[in-house]
Amino acid sequence: MSKKYLRPLFVIAIASLLVFDAYAQTIKVPVIKDGQAQVIPEFENPDDWLRHDLWVETEFDTDGDGKADRMHVSVTRPKQTESGNLKLPVVYESSPYYAGTPRPPFDFFWDVKHELGENPPARIKGPKIAVREQRPVISNSQIKNWVPRGFIVVHSSSPGTGLSQGSPTVGGDNESLAPKAVIDWLNGRANGYTTPYGNEKVEAFWATGKVGMTGTSYNGTLPLAAATTGVEGLEAIIPIAPNTSYYHYYRSNGLVRSPGGYLGEDVDVLYDFIHSGSDEFREHNNRVYRDKIMANGLDRVTGDYNDFWASRDYLNDMKPLKAAVLMAHGFNDWNVMPEHSYRIYDAVRKKGVPHMVYYHQGGHGGEPPMELMNKWFTKFLFGVDNDVESLPKSWIVRENDDRLKPTSYADYPHPKAEMVTFKPTAGFPERGSLVTSSTTKQGTETFVDNVSFDGESLAKAEWTNHRLMFTTPVLSESVHISGVSTITVKLASNKPAANLSVWLVALPWEEGRRAKITDNIITRGWADPQNHKSLSESEPLKPGNFYTVTFDLQPDDQIIEAGQQIGLMIFSSDKDFTLHPDPGTEITVDLDGTSISIPVVNGKSAFTFKK
């Protein structure tokens, strides 16, 4: 059995191997400056990189063939590692997307045009994915950044995608155990093979065993998934915009809610979107995972939290995690919303493992500055004492700053943030006020749901009976919001079910080419009033009865400038996110039982208003 990888698709001369030995003895790795691994000239030329692929055996069989599934893995490393005298740490990225996804039109999403609480119209199943040829190269991501700096880069395709065996499960255990197996192989604890079904073994003789994982979106979820297994050798992760709970991605406080930009997507839709693996096991995979486990668990009727969703919530699996965690997210990411990173960051902080968070003001994606990522991996993979753990824990890109030039803070939320509670005063159908003083006898106000109007139209309207809007006076000084706002709404509905949507906005609404992503929406949230008592059990609303619903909005860190007003908008169906019932549901809000608490740096004293 070979203890080395199958050579790349060219012959390596014995003379070259001798040169490699000489390089391995003379090259200094790593080269450190300012606590960061620097580019090493001998590793800089891509022509000198060795690239090859293999299959790593896992501990699961999800395609039902009676054999452990094997994951397709590719390696990119400096040629100087071939002698076995030079061992380097690994930067690893895994993904279900590498082999391709369906092309538009995306006509296999769920139809959102139906009444709440009813079974949705049947969904068209997704098309077969035209797989891109990926052998021997799976992906080129990470390579240019890390190989020249003395790291080896490894990629793998997720179960049931590309040339990896098994089935996608969209958050199931196999998606955690697959990268674990690769890390085990890098540490000599699992078997790697030169072919999908063969017996010729290969070993990672060039690896130190120390691994760091990173990636964006689904590729950012998998580092966290691997870390929750507690696998030895995974020293550090940098998840960027990760989906940390499929419930929080497809539901919101009991409400069926789509991720921004993907109206009608759900866990089974994503399964169809990534299932690019072998045709041989497609029927089995679809029958077992999509048409049984997912169909029985996702529940688009009530939106309740259940065992299916709990098994796909990584916050429930945090106990074994010990890797150092640098989270990254955008505060205006309405696809994978910022709560996904914050809930994990807060849990990691409580566990006491090394932690740091980077937030920018943009949308989906956006990795931290290379300096932070480099220091993180240099510390935990090379073991260089660069004091990265003594740096500030929080790095926030301010509203008009370059995304790669964040401002540092002691932590997130800002340590001086205090909750300030605002109460609404009557003003419907125009705008009421939002005040910090005690209010009574404000009565009730009733608005009518109409999904024909999107949230932006409702926020800009001076007068409409399709929402409630309450605003502060005009700010005379800027206000720094940092943390998670909490809303309480006391309401009654004339129907057994209703969508509930809340936006916190900065007014006046800015439009035109110069408008920035931070100009209008501060944060927002959604909830199902039927889940006012329990996230896991709905209670149909009795028309005319009042219910109190309390839930968190998305975390944020934003400076609201002087001259603006903060507005609280309460409405029902959110055209870009919720189901689309027929217009006409009437929602009555008891203003005295309604309030919002906003985390503000320096608390109530920060608010000064123009007279």
Residue pairs with C-beta under 8 A, 6 or more apart in sequence:
1 200
1 201
2 194
2 200
2 201
2 202
2 203
3 202
3 203
3 205
4 82
4 84
4 202
4 203
4 205
5 52
5 54
5 75
5 194
5 202
5 203
6 52
6 54
6 194
6 200
6 202
7 52
8 50
8 51
8 52
8 136
9 136
12 82
16 79
17 82
17 83
20 79
20 80
20 81
20 82
20 83
21 83
21 85
23 42
23 79
23 80
23 86
24 80
24 81
24 83
24 85
24 86
25 85
27 40
27 42
27 43
27 80
27 86
28 40
29 40
29 86
29 88
29 150
30 37
30 38
30 40
30 149
30 150
30 378
30 382
30 384
31 37
31 38
31 39
31 40
31 150
32 38
32 378
32 382
32 384
32 386
35 375
35 378
35 379
35 384
35 386
35 387
35 388
36 371
36 374
36 375
36 378
36 386
37 149
37 150
37 151
37 374
37 377
37 378
37 382
37 384
38 149
39 148
39 149
40 148
40 149
40 150
42 48
42 78
42 80
43 78
43 80
43 147
43 148
43 149
43 150
44 148
48 78
48 79
49 76
49 77
49 78
49 79
49 143
49 147
50 75
50 76
50 77
50 78
50 79
50 81
50 82
51 74
51 75
51 76
51 136
51 137
52 74
52 75
52 136
53 72
53 73
53 74
53 75
53 135
53 136
53 137
53 138
54 72
54 73
54 75
54 192
54 193
54 194
54 202
55 70
55 71
55 72
55 73
55 163
55 164
55 165
55 192
55 193
55 194
55 195
55 196
56 70
56 71
56 73
56 156
56 181
56 182
56 185
56 190
56 191
56 192
56 193
57 68
57 69
57 70
57 181
57 190
57 191
57 192
57 193
58 68
58 69
58 70
58 71
58 159
58 166
58 174
58 177
58 178
58 181
58 190
59 68
59 177
59 181
60 68
60 69
60 159
60 166
60 173
60 174
60 177
61 67
61 68
61 69
61 166
62 69
62 159
62 160
62 166
62 167
62 169
62 172
62 174
62 285
62 289
63 69
63 160
63 165
63 166
63 167
63 278
63 281
63 284
63 285
64 281
64 284
64 288
65 281
69 159
69 164
69 165
69 166
69 174
69 178
70 164
70 165
70 193
70 196
71 156
71 157
71 158
71 159
71 164
71 165
71 166
71 178
71 181
71 182
72 134
72 135
72 138
72 156
72 157
72 162
72 163
72 164
72 196
73 138
73 154
73 155
73 156
73 182
73 185
73 192
74 136
74 137
74 138
74 139
74 154
74 155
74 156
75 152
75 153
75 154
75 204
76 143
76 147
76 152
76 153
76 154
77 88
77 147
77 152
77 153
77 206
78 86
78 88
78 147
78 150
78 152
80 86
81 87
81 88
81 152
81 206
82 206
84 205
84 206
86 206
87 205
87 206
87 207
87 208
88 150
88 151
88 152
88 206
88 207
88 208
89 151
89 152
89 207
89 208
89 210
89 211
89 212
89 377
89 381
89 382
90 151
90 152
90 153
90 154
90 186
90 207
90 208
90 210
90 211
90 212
90 381
91 142
91 146
91 151
91 152
91 153
91 154
91 211
91 212
91 213
91 214
91 377
91 381
92 153
92 154
92 155
92 156
92 179
92 182
92 183
92 186
92 211
92 212
92 213
93 139
93 141
93 142
93 153
93 154
93 155
93 213
93 214
93 215
93 219
94 155
94 156
94 157
94 158
94 178
94 179
94 182
94 213
94 215
94 219
94 222
94 223
94 226
95 139
95 155
95 157
95 158
95 161
95 215
95 218
95 219
95 222
96 157
96 158
96 160
96 161
96 168
96 218
96 274
96 276
97 161
97 218
97 219
97 274
98 134
98 138
98 139
98 155
98 157
98 161
98 162
99 129
99 131
99 132
99 134
99 157
99 161
99 162
99 163
99 276
99 277
100 129
100 130
100 131
100 132
100 276
101 129
101 273
101 274
101 276
102 108
102 126
102 127
102 129
102 272
102 273
103 130
107 124
108 123
108 124
108 125
108 126
108 127
108 269
108 272
109 123
109 262
109 263
109 264
109 265
109 269
110 120
110 121
110 123
110 264
110 265
110 266
110 269
110 300
111 120
111 121
111 123
111 264
112 120
112 258
112 263
112 264
112 578
112 579
112 580
113 579
113 580
114 120
114 121
114 579
114 580
114 581
115 497
115 581
115 582
116 495
116 497
116 498
116 499
116 579
116 581
117 301
117 302
117 496
117 497
117 540
118 301
119 300
119 301
120 300
120 301
123 268
123 269
125 272
125 286
125 290
126 269
126 271
126 272
126 273
126 275
127 272
128 279
128 282
129 275
129 276
131 162
131 276
134 157
134 162
134 163
135 163
138 155
138 156
138 157
138 162
139 155
141 155
141 215
142 153
142 155
142 214
143 153
145 370
146 153
146 377
147 153
149 374
150 382
151 377
151 381
152 206
152 207
154 182
154 186
154 211
156 164
156 178
156 179
156 182
157 163
157 164
158 164
158 168
158 175
158 178
158 222
158 274
159 165
159 166
159 167
159 168
159 169
159 174
159 175
159 178
159 277
160 166
160 167
160 168
160 274
160 275
160 276
160 277
160 281
160 285
161 168
161 274
161 275
161 276
161 277
162 276
162 277
163 196
163 277
164 178
164 277
165 196
165 277
165 278
165 281
166 174
166 178
166 277
167 174
167 275
167 277
167 281
167 284
167 285
167 288
167 289
168 175
168 271
168 274
168 275
168 277
168 285
168 289
169 175
169 271
169 289
169 293
170 246
170 267
170 268
170 270
170 271
170 274
170 294
170 312
171 221
171 225
171 246
171 267
171 311
171 312
172 289
172 293
172 311
172 312
173 311
175 222
175 225
176 225
176 226
176 228
176 229
176 317
177 229
179 213
179 222
179 223
179 225
179 226
180 226
180 229
180 231
181 190
182 190
183 211
183 226
183 231
183 232
183 233
183 234
184 190
184 231
184 233
185 191
185 192
185 204
186 204
186 207
186 209
186 211
186 233
187 204
187 207
187 209
187 232
187 233
188 203
188 204
188 209
189 232
191 201
192 201
192 202
192 203
192 204
193 199
193 200
193 201
193 202
194 200
194 201
194 202
208 381
209 233
210 233
210 235
210 380
210 381
210 382
210 383
211 233
211 234
211 235
211 381
212 234
212 235
212 236
212 237
212 238
212 376
212 377
212 380
212 381
213 222
213 223
213 226
213 227
213 234
213 236
213 237
213 238
214 220
214 223
214 237
214 238
214 239
214 240
214 367
214 373
215 221
215 222
215 223
215 239
215 240
216 240
216 241
216 365
216 367
217 240
217 241
217 242
217 243
217 335
217 336
217 364
217 365
218 243
218 274
219 240
220 239
220 240
220 241
220 242
220 243
220 328
221 239
221 242
221 243
221 244
221 314
223 237
223 238
223 239
223 242
224 237
224 239
224 242
224 244
224 314
224 344
225 314
226 234
226 237
227 234
227 237
227 321
227 322
227 323
227 325
228 314
228 317
228 318
228 320
228 321
229 320
230 320
230 321
230 322
234 323
235 323
235 324
235 380
235 381
236 323
236 324
236 325
236 326
236 354
236 376
236 377
236 379
236 380
236 381
237 323
237 324
237 325
237 326
238 326
238 327
238 328
238 367
238 368
238 373
238 376
238 377
239 325
239 327
239 328
239 341
239 344
240 328
240 329
240 365
240 366
240 367
240 368
241 328
241 329
241 330
241 333
241 335
241 336
241 340
241 341
241 364
241 365
241 366
242 327
242 336
242 340
242 341
242 344
243 249
243 336
243 340
244 313
244 314
244 315
244 340
244 341
244 343
244 344
245 309
245 312
245 313
245 314
245 315
245 340
245 343
246 267
246 309
246 312
246 313
247 305
247 309
247 310
247 312
247 313
248 313
248 337
248 339
248 340
248 343
249 259
249 336
249 340
250 256
250 257
250 258
250 259
250 265
250 266
250 267
250 298
251 257
251 303
251 305
251 309
252 525
252 526
252 527
253 525
253 526
253 527
253 528
253 531
253 535
253 551
254 302
254 303
254 304
254 305
254 527
254 528
254 530
254 531
254 535
254 538
255 303
255 499
255 500
255 526
255 527
255 528
255 531
255 578
256 300
256 303
256 528
256 578
256 579
257 303
257 526
257 574
257 577
257 578
258 264
258 265
258 576
258 577
258 578
259 265
259 334
259 335
259 336
259 337
260 334
260 335
260 337
260 576
260 577
261 334
261 335
262 335
263 576
263 577
266 298
266 300
267 294
267 298
267 312
268 290
268 294
268 295
268 298
271 289
271 290
271 294
272 290
275 282
275 285
275 286
277 285
293 308
294 308
296 308
297 306
297 307
297 308
297 309
298 308
299 306
299 308
302 530
302 538
303 528
303 531
303 538
304 531
304 535
304 536
304 537
304 538
305 535
305 536
306 536
310 316
314 344
315 343
315 344
315 347
318 344
318 347
318 348
318 351
321 348
321 351
321 353
322 353
323 353
323 380
324 353
324 354
324 355
324 376
324 379
324 380
325 344
325 345
325 348
325 353
325 354
325 355
325 356
326 355
326 356
326 357
326 358
326 368
326 372
326 373
326 376
327 341
327 342
327 344
327 345
327 348
327 355
327 356
327 357
327 358
328 341
328 357
328 358
328 359
328 366
328 367
328 368
329 336
329 338
329 340
329 341
329 342
329 357
329 358
329 359
329 360
329 366
330 338
330 359
330 360
330 361
330 362
330 363
330 364
330 365
330 366
331 338
331 359
331 360
331 361
331 554
331 555
331 556
331 557
331 558
332 361
332 362
332 363
332 517
332 518
332 521
333 362
333 363
333 364
333 365
334 363
334 364
334 577
335 363
335 364
336 364
337 554
338 359
338 554
338 555
338 556
339 484
339 552
339 554
339 555
341 357
341 359
342 357
342 412
342 484
342 555
345 355
345 357
345 412
348 355
349 355
349 393
349 411
354 380
354 389
355 393
356 372
356 376
356 388
356 391
356 393
356 394
356 395
357 393
357 394
357 395
357 412
358 368
358 369
358 372
358 395
358 396
358 406
359 394
359 395
359 396
359 397
359 406
359 412
359 557
360 366
360 396
360 397
360 403
360 406
361 397
361 398
361 399
361 403
361 517
361 518
361 558
362 397
362 403
362 517
363 517
366 403
367 373
368 395
368 406
369 395
369 404
369 405
369 406
370 404
372 395
375 386
375 388
375 391
376 388
378 384
378 386
378 388
379 385
379 386
379 388
379 389
391 408
392 408
392 409
392 410
392 411
393 409
393 410
393 411
393 412
394 408
394 409
394 410
394 411
394 412
394 414
395 406
395 407
395 408
395 409
396 406
396 407
396 409
396 412
396 557
397 403
397 405
397 406
397 407
398 406
398 407
398 559
399 516
399 518
399 558
399 559
400 516
401 407
409 415
412 482
412 483
412 557
413 482
413 483
413 484
413 555
413 557
413 599
414 480
414 482
414 483
414 557
414 599
414 601
416 601
416 602
417 480
417 481
417 482
417 483
417 599
417 600
417 601
417 603
418 599
418 600
418 601
418 602
418 603
418 604
419 486
419 597
419 598
419 599
419 600
419 603
420 436
420 597
420 598
420 599
420 600
420 603
420 604
420 606
420 607
421 436
421 595
421 596
421 597
421 598
422 434
422 435
422 436
422 470
422 472
422 568
422 595
422 596
422 597
422 598
423 434
423 435
423 436
423 437
423 438
423 439
423 442
423 591
423 594
423 595
424 432
424 433
424 434
424 439
424 442
424 468
424 470
424 568
424 591
424 594
424 595
425 432
425 433
425 434
425 435
425 439
425 442
425 470
425 591
426 432
426 442
426 443
426 445
426 591
427 433
427 469
427 470
428 445
428 446
428 447
428 465
428 468
429 447
429 463
429 464
429 465
430 462
430 463
430 469
431 462
431 469
431 470
431 471
431 567
432 445
432 468
432 469
432 470
432 471
432 591
433 470
433 471
433 472
433 473
434 470
434 471
434 472
434 566
434 567
434 568
434 596
435 472
436 604
436 607
439 591
439 592
440 592
441 592
442 591
442 592
443 591
443 592
444 588
444 589
444 590
444 591
445 468
445 588
445 589
445 591
446 586
446 587
446 588
446 589
447 465
447 466
447 467
447 468
447 570
447 571
447 572
447 586
447 587
447 589
448 465
448 466
448 583
448 584
448 585
448 586
448 587
449 466
449 498
449 499
449 571
449 572
449 573
449 581
449 583
449 584
449 585
449 586
449 587
450 466
450 573
450 583
450 584
451 572
451 573
451 575
451 578
451 580
451 581
451 583
452 575
452 583
453 464
453 466
453 575
454 574
454 575
454 576
455 501
455 503
455 524
455 569
455 571
455 574
455 575
455 576
456 509
456 520
458 464
458 466
458 467
458 469
458 569
458 571
459 469
459 503
459 505
459 507
459 509
459 520
459 567
459 569
460 509
461 467
461 469
466 571
467 569
467 570
467 571
468 569
468 570
468 571
468 589
469 567
469 568
469 569
469 570
470 567
470 568
471 507
471 565
471 566
471 567
471 568
472 565
472 566
472 567
472 607
472 609
473 565
473 609
473 610
474 563
474 564
474 565
474 609
474 610
475 560
475 561
475 562
475 563
475 564
475 565
475 566
475 607
475 608
475 609
475 610
476 562
476 608
476 609
476 610
477 562
477 606
477 608
478 559
478 560
478 561
478 562
479 559
479 560
479 566
479 600
479 601
479 606
479 607
480 557
480 558
480 559
480 560
480 600
480 601
480 602
480 606
481 522
481 556
481 557
481 558
481 559
481 560
481 598
481 599
481 600
481 601
482 556
482 557
482 599
482 600
482 601
483 555
483 556
483 557
483 599
484 552
484 553
484 554
484 555
484 556
484 599
485 504
485 523
485 552
485 553
485 556
485 596
485 597
485 598
485 599
486 550
486 551
486 552
486 553
486 596
486 597
487 502
487 525
487 550
487 551
487 552
487 553
487 568
487 595
487 596
487 597
488 548
488 549
488 550
488 593
488 594
488 595
488 596
489 500
489 502
489 548
489 549
489 550
489 570
489 589
489 593
489 594
490 546
490 547
490 548
490 549
490 589
490 590
490 592
490 593
490 594
491 500
491 529
491 546
491 547
491 549
491 587
491 588
491 589
491 590
492 541
492 543
492 544
492 545
492 546
492 547
492 587
492 588
492 590
493 529
493 541
493 543
493 585
493 586
493 587
493 588
494 543
494 544
494 585
494 586
494 587
495 541
495 543
495 585
496 530
496 540
496 541
496 542
496 543
497 528
497 529
497 530
497 540
497 541
498 529
498 541
498 572
498 585
498 587
499 526
499 528
499 572
499 573
499 574
499 578
499 579
499 581
500 526
500 527
500 528
500 529
500 549
500 570
500 572
500 587
501 524
501 525
501 526
501 570
501 571
501 572
501 573
501 574
501 577
501 578
502 524
502 525
502 526
502 527
502 553
502 568
502 569
502 570
502 571
503 521
503 523
503 524
503 567
503 568
503 569
503 571
504 521
504 522
504 523
504 524
504 553
504 566
504 567
504 568
504 569
504 596
504 598
505 520
505 521
505 522
505 566
505 567
505 569
506 519
506 520
506 521
506 522
506 560
506 564
506 565
506 566
506 567
507 564
507 565
507 566
507 567
508 564
508 565
509 519
509 520
510 516
510 519
510 520
518 558
522 556
522 558
522 560
522 566
523 553
523 554
523 555
523 556
524 553
524 554
525 551
525 552
525 553
525 554
526 574
526 577
526 578
527 549
527 551
528 538
529 541
529 547
529 549
530 538
530 539
530 540
530 541
531 537
531 538
531 539
532 539
532 547
532 548
532 549
533 539
541 547
546 588
546 590
546 593
548 593
560 566
566 598
568 596
570 589
570 594
572 585
572 587
573 579
573 580
573 581
600 606
600 607
